[in-house]
Amino acid sequence: MQDINRIRDLREDSDKTQAQVAKELGYQTTTYARWEQGYHDIKLKDALNIAQYYNVSLDYLAGRTNNKKGGIK
């Protein structure tokens, strides 16, 4: 579902570690790391949590738009 670079880039832009983001979202660090590395797909409910955390749209996470707030272009 997601563009793995988007998730990593959003985390890096926020100057946080995988462990910090995972803890704040209530996930295991290994789970978040595997999502970020593309080893596991993200379920919709988890993608929604990540999008809300970073204040971006699902379309942005999925790589369907470069507009963080949404709208396919």
N, CA, C and O atoms as a Tripos MOL2 file, in Angstrom:
@<TRIPOS>MOLECULE
protein
  292   291    73     0     0
PROTEIN
NO_CHARGES

@<TRIPOS>ATOM
      1 N           0.8110   -1.1990    0.0000 N.3       1 MET1
      2 CA          0.0000    0.0000    0.0000 C.3       1 MET1
      3 C           0.8530    1.2620    0.0000 C.2       1 MET1
      4 O           0.5260    2.2280   -0.6890 O.2       1 MET1
      5 N           1.9110    1.2640    0.7420 N.am      2 GLN2
      6 CA          2.6580    2.4880    0.9280 C.3       2 GLN2
      7 C           3.9010    2.5490    0.0700 C.2       2 GLN2
      8 O           4.4000    1.5270   -0.4020 O.2       2 GLN2
      9 N           4.3830    3.7320   -0.1220 N.am      3 ASP3
     10 CA          5.6900    3.9520   -0.7170 C.3       3 ASP3
     11 C           6.6600    3.9730    0.4610 C.2       3 ASP3
     12 O           6.6300    4.9000    1.2700 O.2       3 ASP3
     13 N           7.5180    2.9600    0.5630 N.am      4 ILE4
     14 CA          8.3510    2.8320    1.7510 C.3       4 ILE4
     15 C           9.2580    4.0330    1.9650 C.2       4 ILE4
     16 O           9.5480    4.3890    3.1070 O.2       4 ILE4
     17 N           9.7010    4.6520    0.9070 N.am      5 ASN5
     18 CA         10.5510    5.8270    1.0760 C.3       5 ASN5
     19 C           9.7900    6.9730    1.7220 C.2       5 ASN5
     20 O          10.3830    7.7680    2.4520 O.2       5 ASN5
     21 N           8.5130    7.0740    1.4740 N.am      6 ARG6
     22 CA          7.7100    8.1380    2.0780 C.3       6 ARG6
     23 C           7.7170    8.0150    3.5950 C.2       6 ARG6
     24 O           7.9020    9.0070    4.3010 O.2       6 ARG6
     25 N           7.5210    6.8230    4.0870 N.am      7 ILE7
     26 CA          7.4640    6.6220    5.5290 C.3       7 ILE7
     27 C           8.8160    6.9360    6.1600 C.2       7 ILE7
     28 O           8.8880    7.6130    7.1850 O.2       7 ILE7
     29 N           9.8610    6.4500    5.5570 N.am      8 ARG8
     30 CA         11.2060    6.7290    6.0730 C.3       8 ARG8
     31 C          11.5040    8.2180    6.0080 C.2       8 ARG8
     32 O          12.0100    8.8010    6.9670 O.2       8 ARG8
     33 N          11.1880    8.8340    4.8680 N.am      9 ASP9
     34 CA         11.4570   10.2680    4.7140 C.3       9 ASP9
     35 C          10.6750   11.1010    5.7200 C.2       9 ASP9
     36 O          11.2190   12.0500    6.2840 O.2       9 ASP9
     37 N           9.4120   10.7650    5.9560 N.am     10 LEU10
     38 CA          8.6150   11.4920    6.9390 C.3      10 LEU10
     39 C           9.2260   11.3690    8.3330 C.2      10 LEU10
     40 O           9.2830   12.3410    9.0870 O.2      10 LEU10
     41 N           9.6770   10.1690    8.6610 N.am     11 ARG11
     42 CA         10.2940    9.9550    9.9720 C.3      11 ARG11
     43 C          11.5880   10.7440   10.0930 C.2      11 ARG11
     44 O          11.8230   11.4100   11.1010 O.2      11 ARG11
     45 N          12.4160   10.6690    9.0790 N.am     12 GLU12
     46 CA         13.6840   11.3960    9.1040 C.3      12 GLU12
     47 C          13.4580   12.9040    9.1460 C.2      12 GLU12
     48 O          14.1810   13.6230    9.8370 O.2      12 GLU12
     49 N          12.4610   13.3830    8.4120 N.am     13 ASP13
     50 CA         12.1410   14.8150    8.4310 C.3      13 ASP13
     51 C          11.7020   15.2760    9.8160 C.2      13 ASP13
     52 O          11.8680   16.4430   10.1720 O.2      13 ASP13
     53 N          11.1390   14.3500   10.5970 N.am     14 SER14
     54 CA         10.6990   14.7060   11.9490 C.3      14 SER14
     55 C          11.8230   14.4960   12.9800 C.2      14 SER14
     56 O          11.6210   14.6780   14.1810 O.2      14 SER14
     57 N          13.0080   14.1100   12.4860 N.am     15 ASP15
     58 CA         14.1810   13.8900   13.3520 C.3      15 ASP15
     59 C          13.9050   12.8900   14.4680 C.2      15 ASP15
     60 O          14.2870   13.1040   15.6190 O.2      15 ASP15
     61 N          13.2370   11.7920   14.1120 N.am     16 LYS16
     62 CA         12.9390   10.7400   15.0830 C.3      16 LYS16
     63 C          13.5060    9.4200   14.6020 C.2      16 LYS16
     64 O          13.7350    9.2090   13.4110 O.2      16 LYS16
     65 N          13.7260    8.5350   15.5690 N.am     17 THR17
     66 CA         14.1870    7.1870   15.2410 C.3      17 THR17
     67 C          12.9890    6.2820   15.0050 C.2      17 THR17
     68 O          11.8570    6.6290   15.3430 O.2      17 THR17
     69 N          13.2480    5.1260   14.4270 N.am     18 GLN18
     70 CA         12.1830    4.1390   14.2570 C.3      18 GLN18
     71 C          11.6030    3.7600   15.6150 C.2      18 GLN18
     72 O          10.3900    3.5970   15.7480 O.2      18 GLN18
     73 N          12.4490    3.6200   16.6070 N.am     19 ALA19
     74 CA         11.9900    3.2460   17.9410 C.3      19 ALA19
     75 C          11.0730    4.3120   18.5360 C.2      19 ALA19
     76 O          10.0620    3.9830   19.1570 O.2      19 ALA19
     77 N          11.4190    5.5790   18.3510 N.am     20 GLN20
     78 CA         10.5900    6.6570   18.8810 C.3      20 GLN20
     79 C           9.2060    6.6640   18.2380 C.2      20 GLN20
     80 O           8.1920    6.7480   18.9320 O.2      20 GLN20
     81 N           9.1700    6.5750   16.9130 N.am     21 VAL21
     82 CA          7.8860    6.6030   16.2100 C.3      21 VAL21
     83 C           7.0590    5.3770   16.5720 C.2      21 VAL21
     84 O           5.8610    5.4860   16.8340 O.2      21 VAL21
     85 N           7.6940    4.2150   16.5860 N.am     22 ALA22
     86 CA          6.9770    2.9870   16.9320 C.3      22 ALA22
     87 C           6.3580    3.1030   18.3220 C.2      22 ALA22
     88 O           5.1950    2.7450   18.5130 O.2      22 ALA22
     89 N           7.1130    3.5920   19.2770 N.am     23 LYS23
     90 CA          6.5990    3.7270   20.6410 C.3      23 LYS23
     91 C           5.4350    4.7100   20.6920 C.2      23 LYS23
     92 O           4.4220    4.4380   21.3360 O.2      23 LYS23
     93 N           5.5710    5.8470   20.0210 N.am     24 GLU24
     94 CA          4.5120    6.8610   20.0330 C.3      24 GLU24
     95 C           3.2280    6.3480   19.3780 C.2      24 GLU24
     96 O           2.1280    6.7490   19.7580 O.2      24 GLU24
     97 N           3.3770    5.4630   18.3950 N.am     25 LEU25
     98 CA          2.2100    4.9010   17.7060 C.3      25 LEU25
     99 C           1.7030    3.6200   18.3560 C.2      25 LEU25
    100 O           0.6270    3.1330   18.0080 O.2      25 LEU25
    101 N           2.4670    3.0690   19.2960 N.am     26 GLY26
    102 CA          2.0460    1.8590   19.9900 C.3      26 GLY26
    103 C           2.3940    0.5680   19.2680 C.2      26 GLY26
    104 O           1.7180   -0.4450   19.4490 O.2      26 GLY26
    105 N           3.4370    0.5930   18.4550 N.am     27 TYR27
    106 CA          3.8680   -0.5950   17.7250 C.3      27 TYR27
    107 C           5.2330   -1.0470   18.2360 C.2      27 TYR27
    108 O           5.9650   -0.2840   18.8650 O.2      27 TYR27
    109 N           5.5510   -2.3020   17.9500 N.am     28 GLN28
    110 CA          6.8970   -2.7920   18.2120 C.3      28 GLN28
    111 C           7.8500   -2.1390   17.2070 C.2      28 GLN28
    112 O           7.4830   -1.8910   16.0590 O.2      28 GLN28
    113 N           9.0560   -1.8690   17.6480 N.am     29 THR29
    114 CA         10.0510   -1.2510   16.7560 C.3      29 THR29
    115 C          10.2960   -2.1210   15.5310 C.2      29 THR29
    116 O          10.4240   -1.6080   14.4190 O.2      29 THR29
    117 N          10.3610   -3.4330   15.7270 N.am     30 THR30
    118 CA         10.6200   -4.3180   14.5870 C.3      30 THR30
    119 C           9.4890   -4.2620   13.5650 C.2      30 THR30
    120 O           9.7310   -4.3400   12.3610 O.2      30 THR30
    121 N           8.2620   -4.1260   14.0450 N.am     31 THR31
    122 CA          7.1200   -4.0120   13.1270 C.3      31 THR31
    123 C           7.2380   -2.7610   12.2830 C.2      31 THR31
    124 O           7.1110   -2.8120   11.0600 O.2      31 THR31
    125 N           7.4810   -1.6390   12.9380 N.am     32 TYR32
    126 CA          7.6080   -0.3770   12.2010 C.3      32 TYR32
    127 C           8.7890   -0.4350   11.2370 C.2      32 TYR32
    128 O           8.6810    0.0250   10.1000 O.2      32 TYR32
    129 N           9.9060   -0.9890   11.6760 N.am     33 ALA33
    130 CA         11.0920   -1.0910   10.8270 C.3      33 ALA33
    131 C          10.8130   -1.9480    9.5940 C.2      33 ALA33
    132 O          11.2560   -1.6140    8.4940 O.2      33 ALA33
    133 N          10.0950   -3.0310    9.7670 N.am     34 ARG34
    134 CA          9.7650   -3.9100    8.6330 C.3      34 ARG34
    135 C           8.8380   -3.2160    7.6450 C.2      34 ARG34
    136 O           8.9590   -3.4210    6.4370 O.2      34 ARG34
    137 N           7.9130   -2.3950    8.1420 N.am     35 TRP35
    138 CA          7.0710   -1.6080    7.2380 C.3      35 TRP35
    139 C           7.9340   -0.6410    6.4530 C.2      35 TRP35
    140 O           7.8180   -0.5230    5.2340 O.2      35 TRP35
    141 N           8.7970    0.0450    7.1730 N.am     36 GLU36
    142 CA          9.6300    1.0630    6.5350 C.3      36 GLU36
    143 C          10.5680    0.4530    5.4940 C.2      36 GLU36
    144 O          10.8490    1.0700    4.4660 O.2      36 GLU36
    145 N          11.0400   -0.7350    5.7590 N.am     37 GLN37
    146 CA         11.9620   -1.4130    4.8480 C.3      37 GLN37
    147 C          11.2460   -2.1820    3.7470 C.2      37 GLN37
    148 O          11.8870   -2.7140    2.8410 O.2      37 GLN37
    149 N           9.9180   -2.2430    3.8220 N.am     38 GLY38
    150 CA          9.1490   -2.9150    2.7930 C.3      38 GLY38
    151 C           9.0440   -4.4130    2.9450 C.2      38 GLY38
    152 O           8.6330   -5.0990    2.0090 O.2      38 GLY38
    153 N           9.4090   -4.9420    4.1130 N.am     39 TYR39
    154 CA          9.3280   -6.3820    4.3400 C.3      39 TYR39
    155 C           7.9060   -6.8470    4.6240 C.2      39 TYR39
    156 O           7.5760   -8.0110    4.3940 O.2      39 TYR39
    157 N           7.0560   -5.9420    5.1250 N.am     40 HIS40
    158 CA          5.6660   -6.2680    5.4200 C.3      40 HIS40
    159 C           4.7680   -5.1630    4.9050 C.2      40 HIS40
    160 O           5.1150   -3.9840    4.9730 O.2      40 HIS40
    161 N           3.6100   -5.5490    4.3890 N.am     41 ASP41
    162 CA          2.6080   -4.5680    3.9830 C.3      41 ASP41
    163 C           1.9390   -3.9880    5.2190 C.2      41 ASP41
    164 O           1.8300   -4.6460    6.2540 O.2      41 ASP41
    165 N           1.4990   -2.7580    5.0920 N.am     42 ILE42
    166 CA          0.8160   -2.0940    6.1910 C.3      42 ILE42
    167 C          -0.6880   -2.2680    6.0180 C.2      42 ILE42
    168 O          -1.2360   -1.9900    4.9510 O.2      42 ILE42
    169 N          -1.3450   -2.7260    7.0690 N.am     43 LYS43
    170 CA         -2.8030   -2.8300    7.0390 C.3      43 LYS43
    171 C          -3.3920   -1.4250    6.9920 C.2      43 LYS43
    172 O          -2.7710   -0.4560    7.4290 O.2      43 LYS43
    173 N          -4.5940   -1.3400    6.4570 N.am     44 LEU44
    174 CA         -5.2470   -0.0390    6.2980 C.3      44 LEU44
    175 C          -5.3410    0.7220    7.6120 C.2      44 LEU44
    176 O          -5.0490    1.9170    7.6430 O.2      44 LEU44
    177 N          -5.7380    0.0660    8.6930 N.am     45 LYS45
    178 CA         -5.8780    0.7610    9.9790 C.3      45 LYS45
    179 C          -4.5360    1.3050   10.4550 C.2      45 LYS45
    180 O          -4.4830    2.3680   11.0730 O.2      45 LYS45
    181 N          -3.4640    0.5950   10.1750 N.am     46 ASP46
    182 CA         -2.1380    1.0660   10.5710 C.3      46 ASP46
    183 C          -1.6750    2.2010    9.6700 C.2      46 ASP46
    184 O          -1.0350    3.1430   10.1390 O.2      46 ASP46
    185 N          -1.9930    2.1220    8.3760 N.am     47 ALA47
    186 CA         -1.6620    3.2140    7.4570 C.3      47 ALA47
    187 C          -2.4010    4.4870    7.8620 C.2      47 ALA47
    188 O          -1.8490    5.5840    7.7840 O.2      47 ALA47
    189 N          -3.6480    4.3340    8.2940 N.am     48 LEU48
    190 CA         -4.4050    5.4940    8.7770 C.3      48 LEU48
    191 C          -3.7390    6.1150    9.9980 C.2      48 LEU48
    192 O          -3.6520    7.3380   10.1050 O.2      48 LEU48
    193 N          -3.2690    5.2790   10.9160 N.am     49 ASN49
    194 CA         -2.5690    5.7820   12.1010 C.3      49 ASN49
    195 C          -1.2970    6.5300   11.7240 C.2      49 ASN49
    196 O          -1.0060    7.5920   12.2750 O.2      49 ASN49
    197 N          -0.5520    5.9780   10.7940 N.am     50 ILE50
    198 CA          0.6930    6.6120   10.3630 C.3      50 ILE50
    199 C           0.4020    7.9280    9.6530 C.2      50 ILE50
    200 O           1.0740    8.9290    9.9010 O.2      50 ILE50
    201 N          -0.5840    7.9310    8.7820 N.am     51 ALA51
    202 CA         -0.9480    9.1570    8.0670 C.3      51 ALA51
    203 C          -1.3790   10.2440    9.0450 C.2      51 ALA51
    204 O          -0.9910   11.4040    8.9050 O.2      51 ALA51
    205 N          -2.1750    9.8690   10.0230 N.am     52 GLN52
    206 CA         -2.6310   10.8370   11.0190 C.3      52 GLN52
    207 C          -1.4430   11.3490   11.8390 C.2      52 GLN52
    208 O          -1.3500   12.5450   12.1150 O.2      52 GLN52
    209 N          -0.5520   10.4650   12.2220 N.am     53 TYR53
    210 CA          0.6250   10.8370   13.0170 C.3      53 TYR53
    211 C           1.4680   11.8870   12.2880 C.2      53 TYR53
    212 O           1.9060   12.8700   12.8850 O.2      53 TYR53
    213 N           1.6870   11.6640   10.9970 N.am     54 TYR54
    214 CA          2.5050   12.5880   10.2050 C.3      54 TYR54
    215 C           1.6890   13.7090    9.5670 C.2      54 TYR54
    216 O           2.2440   14.5820    8.9000 O.2      54 TYR54
    217 N           0.3820   13.6860    9.7710 N.am     55 ASN55
    218 CA         -0.5150   14.6980    9.2190 C.3      55 ASN55
    219 C          -0.4250   14.7720    7.6920 C.2      55 ASN55
    220 O          -0.2970   15.8450    7.1030 O.2      55 ASN55
    221 N          -0.4970   13.5820    7.0740 N.am     56 VAL56
    222 CA         -0.4850   13.4730    5.6160 C.3      56 VAL56
    223 C          -1.6510   12.5900    5.1740 C.2      56 VAL56
    224 O          -2.2640   11.9040    5.9920 O.2      56 VAL56
    225 N          -1.9460   12.6130    3.8930 N.am     57 SER57
    226 CA         -3.0370   11.7900    3.3650 C.3      57 SER57
    227 C          -2.5570   10.3720    3.0580 C.2      57 SER57
    228 O          -1.3610   10.1150    2.9180 O.2      57 SER57
    229 N          -3.5180    9.4680    2.9580 N.am     58 LEU58
    230 CA         -3.1900    8.1060    2.5260 C.3      58 LEU58
    231 C          -2.6600    8.1000    1.0960 C.2      58 LEU58
    232 O          -1.7730    7.3140    0.7600 O.2      58 LEU58
    233 N          -3.2040    8.9750    0.2590 N.am     59 ASP59
    234 CA         -2.7080    9.0770   -1.1200 C.3      59 ASP59
    235 C          -1.2250    9.4270   -1.1330 C.2      59 ASP59
    236 O          -0.4680    8.9090   -1.9540 O.2      59 ASP59
    237 N          -0.8170   10.2940   -0.2370 N.am     60 TYR60
    238 CA          0.5970   10.6600   -0.1570 C.3      60 TYR60
    239 C           1.4320    9.4610    0.2850 C.2      60 TYR60
    240 O           2.4720    9.1720   -0.3070 O.2      60 TYR60
    241 N           0.9750    8.7640    1.3260 N.am     61 LEU61
    242 CA          1.7170    7.5840    1.7910 C.3      61 LEU61
    243 C           1.8310    6.5290    0.7030 C.2      61 LEU61
    244 O           2.8600    5.8650    0.5780 O.2      61 LEU61
    245 N           0.7740    6.3780   -0.0820 N.am     62 ALA62
    246 CA          0.7500    5.3640   -1.1320 C.3      62 ALA62
    247 C           1.5300    5.7830   -2.3700 C.2      62 ALA62
    248 O           1.6890    4.9910   -3.2990 O.2      62 ALA62
    249 N           2.0140    7.0130   -2.3920 N.am     63 GLY63
    250 CA          2.7690    7.4840   -3.5430 C.3      63 GLY63
    251 C           1.9030    7.9000   -4.7130 C.2      63 GLY63
    252 O           2.3920    8.0290   -5.8350 O.2      63 GLY63
    253 N           0.6140    8.1120   -4.4610 N.am     64 ARG64
    254 CA         -0.3070    8.4910   -5.5340 C.3      64 ARG64
    255 C          -0.2910    9.9830   -5.8120 C.2      64 ARG64
    256 O          -0.7900   10.4310   -6.8440 O.2      64 ARG64
    257 N           0.2830   10.7580   -4.8910 N.am     65 THR65
    258 CA          0.3810   12.1950   -5.0560 C.3      65 THR65
    259 C           1.6120   12.6970   -4.3160 C.2      65 THR65
    260 O           2.1020   12.0440   -3.3940 O.2      65 THR65
    261 N           2.1000   13.8390   -4.7160 N.am     66 ASN66
    262 CA          3.1940   14.4780   -3.9940 C.3      66 ASN66
    263 C           2.6730   15.5530   -3.0540 C.2      66 ASN66
    264 O           3.4430   16.2040   -2.3480 O.2      66 ASN66
    265 N           1.3550   15.7340   -3.0530 N.am     67 ASN67
    266 CA          0.7050   16.6970   -2.1700 C.3      67 ASN67
    267 C           0.4270   15.9920   -0.8420 C.2      67 ASN67
    268 O          -0.3840   15.0680   -0.7840 O.2      67 ASN67
    269 N           1.0970   16.4280    0.2170 N.am     68 LYS68
    270 CA          0.9710   15.7540    1.5140 C.3      68 LYS68
    271 C          -0.4530   15.7400    2.0540 C.2      68 LYS68
    272 O          -0.8160   14.8430    2.8140 O.2      68 LYS68
    273 N          -1.2570   16.7150    1.6720 N.am     69 LYS69
    274 CA         -2.6180   16.8010    2.1990 C.3      69 LYS69
    275 C          -3.6290   16.0340    1.3540 C.2      69 LYS69
    276 O          -4.8000   15.9480    1.7240 O.2      69 LYS69
    277 N          -3.2010   15.4830    0.2400 N.am     70 GLY70
    278 CA         -4.1000   14.6700   -0.5750 C.3      70 GLY70
    279 C          -4.3900   15.2680   -1.9220 C.2      70 GLY70
    280 O          -3.8060   16.2760   -2.3190 O.2      70 GLY70
    281 N          -5.2900   14.6390   -2.6080 N.am     71 GLY71
    282 CA         -5.6320   15.0740   -3.9570 C.3      71 GLY71
    283 C          -4.6870   14.4870   -4.9650 C.2      71 GLY71
    284 O          -3.4950   14.7930   -4.9670 O.2      71 GLY71
    285 N          -5.2040   13.6570   -5.8090 N.am     72 ILE72
    286 CA         -4.3770   12.9900   -6.8220 C.3      72 ILE72
    287 C          -4.1390   13.9420   -7.9740 C.2      72 ILE72
    288 O          -5.0650   14.5670   -8.4900 O.2      72 ILE72
    289 N          -2.8730   14.0440   -8.3680 N.am     73 LYS73
    290 CA         -2.4900   14.9080   -9.4840 C.3      73 LYS73
    291 C          -1.6080   14.1670  -10.4460 C.2      73 LYS73
    292 O          -1.1820   14.7310  -11.4530 O.2      73 LYS73
@<TRIPOS>BOND
     1     1     2 1
     2     2     3 1
     3     3     4 2
     4     3     5 am
     5     5     6 1
     6     6     7 1
     7     7     8 2
     8     7     9 am
     9     9    10 1
    10    10    11 1
    11    11    12 2
    12    11    13 am
    13    13    14 1
    14    14    15 1
    15    15    16 2
    16    15    17 am
    17    17    18 1
    18    18    19 1
    19    19    20 2
    20    19    21 am
    21    21    22 1
    22    22    23 1
    23    23    24 2
    24    23    25 am
    25    25    26 1
    26    26    27 1
    27    27    28 2
    28    27    29 am
    29    29    30 1
    30    30    31 1
    31    31    32 2
    32    31    33 am
    33    33    34 1
    34    34    35 1
    35    35    36 2
    36    35    37 am
    37    37    38 1
    38    38    39 1
    39    39    40 2
    40    39    41 am
    41    41    42 1
    42    42    43 1
    43    43    44 2
    44    43    45 am
    45    45    46 1
    46    46    47 1
    47    47    48 2
    48    47    49 am
    49    49    50 1
    50    50    51 1
    51    51    52 2
    52    51    53 am
    53    53    54 1
    54    54    55 1
    55    55    56 2
    56    55    57 am
    57    57    58 1
    58    58    59 1
    59    59    60 2
    60    59    61 am
    61    61    62 1
    62    62    63 1
    63    63    64 2
    64    63    65 am
    65    65    66 1
    66    66    67 1
    67    67    68 2
    68    67    69 am
    69    69    70 1
    70    70    71 1
    71    71    72 2
    72    71    73 am
    73    73    74 1
    74    74    75 1
    75    75    76 2
    76    75    77 am
    77    77    78 1
    78    78    79 1
    79    79    80 2
    80    79    81 am
    81    81    82 1
    82    82    83 1
    83    83    84 2
    84    83    85 am
    85    85    86 1
    86    86    87 1
    87    87    88 2
    88    87    89 am
    89    89    90 1
    90    90    91 1
    91    91    92 2
    92    91    93 am
    93    93    94 1
    94    94    95 1
    95    95    96 2
    96    95    97 am
    97    97    98 1
    98    98    99 1
    99    99   100 2
   100    99   101 am
   101   101   102 1
   102   102   103 1
   103   103   104 2
   104   103   105 am
   105   105   106 1
   106   106   107 1
   107   107   108 2
   108   107   109 am
   109   109   110 1
   110   110   111 1
   111   111   112 2
   112   111   113 am
   113   113   114 1
   114   114   115 1
   115   115   116 2
   116   115   117 am
   117   117   118 1
   118   118   119 1
   119   119   120 2
   120   119   121 am
   121   121   122 1
   122   122   123 1
   123   123   124 2
   124   123   125 am
   125   125   126 1
   126   126   127 1
   127   127   128 2
   128   127   129 am
   129   129   130 1
   130   130   131 1
   131   131   132 2
   132   131   133 am
   133   133   134 1
   134   134   135 1
   135   135   136 2
   136   135   137 am
   137   137   138 1
   138   138   139 1
   139   139   140 2
   140   139   141 am
   141   141   142 1
   142   142   143 1
   143   143   144 2
   144   143   145 am
   145   145   146 1
   146   146   147 1
   147   147   148 2
   148   147   149 am
   149   149   150 1
   150   150   151 1
   151   151   152 2
   152   151   153 am
   153   153   154 1
   154   154   155 1
   155   155   156 2
   156   155   157 am
   157   157   158 1
   158   158   159 1
   159   159   160 2
   160   159   161 am
   161   161   162 1
   162   162   163 1
   163   163   164 2
   164   163   165 am
   165   165   166 1
   166   166   167 1
   167   167   168 2
   168   167   169 am
   169   169   170 1
   170   170   171 1
   171   171   172 2
   172   171   173 am
   173   173   174 1
   174   174   175 1
   175   175   176 2
   176   175   177 am
   177   177   178 1
   178   178   179 1
   179   179   180 2
   180   179   181 am
   181   181   182 1
   182   182   183 1
   183   183   184 2
   184   183   185 am
   185   185   186 1
   186   186   187 1
   187   187   188 2
   188   187   189 am
   189   189   190 1
   190   190   191 1
   191   191   192 2
   192   191   193 am
   193   193   194 1
   194   194   195 1
   195   195   196 2
   196   195   197 am
   197   197   198 1
   198   198   199 1
   199   199   200 2
   200   199   201 am
   201   201   202 1
   202   202   203 1
   203   203   204 2
   204   203   205 am
   205   205   206 1
   206   206   207 1
   207   207   208 2
   208   207   209 am
   209   209   210 1
   210   210   211 1
   211   211   212 2
   212   211   213 am
   213   213   214 1
   214   214   215 1
   215   215   216 2
   216   215   217 am
   217   217   218 1
   218   218   219 1
   219   219   220 2
   220   219   221 am
   221   221   222 1
   222   222   223 1
   223   223   224 2
   224   223   225 am
   225   225   226 1
   226   226   227 1
   227   227   228 2
   228   227   229 am
   229   229   230 1
   230   230   231 1
   231   231   232 2
   232   231   233 am
   233   233   234 1
   234   234   235 1
   235   235   236 2
   236   235   237 am
   237   237   238 1
   238   238   239 1
   239   239   240 2
   240   239   241 am
   241   241   242 1
   242   242   243 1
   243   243   244 2
   244   243   245 am
   245   245   246 1
   246   246   247 1
   247   247   248 2
   248   247   249 am
   249   249   250 1
   250   250   251 1
   251   251   252 2
   252   251   253 am
   253   253   254 1
   254   254   255 1
   255   255   256 2
   256   255   257 am
   257   257   258 1
   258   258   259 1
   259   259   260 2
   260   259   261 am
   261   261   262 1
   262   262   263 1
   263   263   264 2
   264   263   265 am
   265   265   266 1
   266   266   267 1
   267   267   268 2
   268   267   269 am
   269   269   270 1
   270   270   271 1
   271   271   272 2
   272   271   273 am
   273   273   274 1
   274   274   275 1
   275   275   276 2
   276   275   277 am
   277   277   278 1
   278   278   279 1
   279   279   280 2
   280   279   281 am
   281   281   282 1
   282   282   283 1
   283   283   284 2
   284   283   285 am
   285   285   286 1
   286   286   287 1
   287   287   288 2
   288   287   289 am
   289   289   290 1
   290   290   291 1
   291   291   292 2
@<TRIPOS>SUBSTRUCTURE
     1 MET1         2 RESIDUE 1 A MET
     2 GLN2         6 RESIDUE 1 A GLN
     3 ASP3        10 RESIDUE 1 A ASP
     4 ILE4        14 RESIDUE 1 A ILE
     5 ASN5        18 RESIDUE 1 A ASN
     6 ARG6        22 RESIDUE 1 A ARG
     7 ILE7        26 RESIDUE 1 A ILE
     8 ARG8        30 RESIDUE 1 A ARG
     9 ASP9        34 RESIDUE 1 A ASP
    10 LEU10       38 RESIDUE 1 A LEU
    11 ARG11       42 RESIDUE 1 A ARG
    12 GLU12       46 RESIDUE 1 A GLU
    13 ASP13       50 RESIDUE 1 A ASP
    14 SER14       54 RESIDUE 1 A SER
    15 ASP15       58 RESIDUE 1 A ASP
    16 LYS16       62 RESIDUE 1 A LYS
    17 THR17       66 RESIDUE 1 A THR
    18 GLN18       70 RESIDUE 1 A GLN
    19 ALA19       74 RESIDUE 1 A ALA
    20 GLN20       78 RESIDUE 1 A GLN
    21 VAL21       82 RESIDUE 1 A VAL
    22 ALA22       86 RESIDUE 1 A ALA
    23 LYS23       90 RESIDUE 1 A LYS
    24 GLU24       94 RESIDUE 1 A GLU
    25 LEU25       98 RESIDUE 1 A LEU
    26 GLY26      102 RESIDUE 1 A GLY
    27 TYR27      106 RESIDUE 1 A TYR
    28 GLN28      110 RESIDUE 1 A GLN
    29 THR29      114 RESIDUE 1 A THR
    30 THR30      118 RESIDUE 1 A THR
    31 THR31      122 RESIDUE 1 A THR
    32 TYR32      126 RESIDUE 1 A TYR
    33 ALA33      130 RESIDUE 1 A ALA
    34 ARG34      134 RESIDUE 1 A ARG
    35 TRP35      138 RESIDUE 1 A TRP
    36 GLU36      142 RESIDUE 1 A GLU
    37 GLN37      146 RESIDUE 1 A GLN
    38 GLY38      150 RESIDUE 1 A GLY
    39 TYR39      154 RESIDUE 1 A TYR
    40 HIS40      158 RESIDUE 1 A HIS
    41 ASP41      162 RESIDUE 1 A ASP
    42 ILE42      166 RESIDUE 1 A ILE
    43 LYS43      170 RESIDUE 1 A LYS
    44 LEU44      174 RESIDUE 1 A LEU
    45 LYS45      178 RESIDUE 1 A LYS
    46 ASP46      182 RESIDUE 1 A ASP
    47 ALA47      186 RESIDUE 1 A ALA
    48 LEU48      190 RESIDUE 1 A LEU
    49 ASN49      194 RESIDUE 1 A ASN
    50 ILE50      198 RESIDUE 1 A ILE
    51 ALA51      202 RESIDUE 1 A ALA
    52 GLN52      206 RESIDUE 1 A GLN
    53 TYR53      210 RESIDUE 1 A TYR
    54 TYR54      214 RESIDUE 1 A TYR
    55 ASN55      218 RESIDUE 1 A ASN
    56 VAL56      222 RESIDUE 1 A VAL
    57 SER57      226 RESIDUE 1 A SER
    58 LEU58      230 RESIDUE 1 A LEU
    59 ASP59      234 RESIDUE 1 A ASP
    60 TYR60      238 RESIDUE 1 A TYR
    61 LEU61      242 RESIDUE 1 A LEU
    62 ALA62      246 RESIDUE 1 A ALA
    63 GLY63      250 RESIDUE 1 A GLY
    64 ARG64      254 RESIDUE 1 A ARG
    65 THR65      258 RESIDUE 1 A THR
    66 ASN66      262 RESIDUE 1 A ASN
    67 ASN67      266 RESIDUE 1 A ASN
    68 LYS68      270 RESIDUE 1 A LYS
    69 LYS69      274 RESIDUE 1 A LYS
    70 GLY70      278 RESIDUE 1 A GLY
    71 GLY71      282 RESIDUE 1 A GLY
    72 ILE72      286 RESIDUE 1 A ILE
    73 LYS73      290 RESIDUE 1 A LYS
